[in-house]
């Protein structure tokens, strides 16, 4: 438990340092594609009109705010561990329409069966316990609701594997460091992706916490995985 707490503090401090530059660096590192991935995640969430969506690890609120356009008539709640990231979300147009809640992704501050779907974007490789994180998302989603996970993954095929390694361990830290003035977070980024589980193993973990009908699709040359599971 102490180790988990130390990792949470490290992650919170890391994202606090880069919160003001997070969106700009994301656009650069994803070659402008990150919101296209978020849009696809929201389309797969299957939230009915009048339903409620929870976006976990919402960060600066891109997924939650985009949901208002992609899913008209849906109420959206954004939650994140890092207050500095939510402060950036509150600077954005349309932020007043959404509640922003500071909450630990391993112990979500919401009731059981409270949401019609739960999304997370680029969260899971940063948590100390992936199974617990998914278990909490399953707890707060209603039966029949979906859990959608958007995450980066290390490509397996040549030559993308070599190109991705060169980009992520070389150019990405340089771009992030020059843009944000902080080098350590963007040295952490490639390590976190390299050490993260593959899409098949992530699907197994989702099944272990009770999700069914799990599917996933690969995007951006096998560097981004989008998983969807349904609560029984």
N, C-alpha and C positions, 0 to 999 in steps of 0.2 A: 504493500500500500504506500509506503514511503517513497518507493521508486516511482510509482504512478504519480504521486503528488509532485515529485521533482520534475518529471517530464512535463506535466501540465504547466508548471511554473515556467519552465524553459520555453515551451511553445507560446504561452501567453506573452512572455517578455519579448520573444522573437517577433511575433506579429505586432506587438505594440510599437516596436522600433520602425517597422516598415509600413504601418497603416496608411500614412499620408501619401505613399507612393505605390501602394499595392495595385490599384487598378491600372495605372500607367504601365507598370512593369509586367503585369499579367497580359496586357494587350501585346506588348513587345514579344514576350516569351512564347505566347501562343500564336504568334503571327496573325493576331486579330480574330482568332477563331473561337475564343473561350465563350463568348455569349451565344454563338451558334450551338455549341455543345449544351449550354444551359437550356436553351430553347427546346432542344430535343428531349432533354431530361423532363422538362415540364410537360411536354406533349404526352409523354409516356406515364405521367403520374395518374392520369385517369380521374381527376377530381371533378365531380359533378357541379353544375352551376348551383351556387348557394352553399357549396361545401367549404371546408376549411383545410388549408395546407400549412404544414409546418416546414420551414427551411432551417435545418440544423447546420451549425458552423456557417452561418450566413455571411460572415465577414463584413465587407462593406456593402452588403445588401443587394448585389447584382441579381442573384437568382430570385430573391423575394420580390424585388421591384419589377423584374421582367415578367414575373408571374401575373401581375396585374394586367399586362397586355396579352400574354399568351392564354390566360385562363380568365376571361371576363366573368364577373359575377362571383368569383371565388374570394373568400377572405384569406388573408395570408398573415402568418406570424413568422418573424425572423428571430433566431436566437443564436448567440455566440458566447464563447468563453471569455473573449477579450473585449473589454469595454472600449478600448481605443478604436477597434475596428467598427463597433456599432456607432461610435461618434462620427466616423466617416460616413456611415450609412445615413445618419440623420442630416447630413449636409446635402443630400441628393434630392432632386426634384421628385415629388410624390411621397417623400418619406413620412409625411404627416398621416397618411392613410394607413400606415402599418404600425402595429406594436412591435417594439424591439426589446428583447428580453435577454439579460445576461444569465446564462445557464450553462452548466457543465454537460457536455454531450454524453457523459457516462451516467449522469443522474439528472435527467431532464426535469425541469420544474413545471410539469404539466400532468394532468390527470390521465388515467387509463382511458383508452378508446376515445380520445378527444379530437382526433383529426381524421380527415378522409384520405390523406396521403402525407408522406414525409419524404422530403428530398434532402440530399447533402451533396455539396460540390467540393471536391479536393479536401475532404476531411479525414478520411479513414487512415491514411498513411501517417497522420499526425497524432493519433490517439494511442494511449498505452495498452488498450484492451479493445480490439476490434469486435470481438464477440459481445462484450458488454455494451458497446456503442450501438450495435444492431439490435440487441435485446431491448434497449431503451426505446428505440424507434418503433419496434414491434409493439411494445407496451402501450405507447401513446396513440397508435393508429387503430382505427376501428376494424373489426373483422370484415374482410373483403377489400380493405384498403391496401394501397401499394406503398412499398418502400423503394425509393429510387436512389441509387448511388452512382455519382459521377466521379471518376478518379483517374489519375495518371497511372500508367503502367509501363514497365520496361519492355520495349519491343523485342521479339525473338528472332525475326527473320533478317537475314543479310540482304542488302547492305544497311537497312534502316537501323539495325542494332548498333552498327559502328558509327553511323551518321549521328544518331541520337546521343551516343556517348560523347562524341566530339563536341556536339552542340551544348549538351547539358553540363558537361564538366568543364568546358572551355568558354564558349561564347556567352552562355546564360549567366554565369556568375559575373562576368565582365560587364554585361549590359545592366544587370541588377545593381551591381556595385556603383557603376557610373551614374545611373539614374537615381538611385535611392541614397547613395552615399554610405551604404552599409553592405559590407562584403560577406560577413558570416551567414546571414539568412539565405543568401543565394548560393553559398557553398553547401548549406544544409539541404536545399531543395533537391539537387540531383542525388544526394545520398539517400534521402527519404524515398525517392522513387525507385532507385536501384534496390533498396532493401525491402520494398513492399511485396506482398504476396501477389501471385499471378491471378488472372481472372477466374480460373477454375477453382483455386483455393478460396477465393473470396466468395464464390457461389456456394461452396460447401459450408462456410461459416454462416452465410445467410440461411441456409437450410437448417443448420443446427439450432437456430433460435426460433424456428417455426414458420419461416417463410416458404411458400410453395410456388410452383410454376416459374421458377427462377430462369430468366434469360439474360443474356448480355450481348452487346454489340461493340465492335472495335471501331475506332475512328482515328483519323489523323495518322495513317500508316501504322496502326497498332500501338500507338503511344497513349491513347485515351480509351478507357473502358466505361461503358454505361450499363449497370446492372439494374434489373427490376425484379422484385418479388412481391407476392401477395400474402397478406395475413389470412390464415385459415379462419 
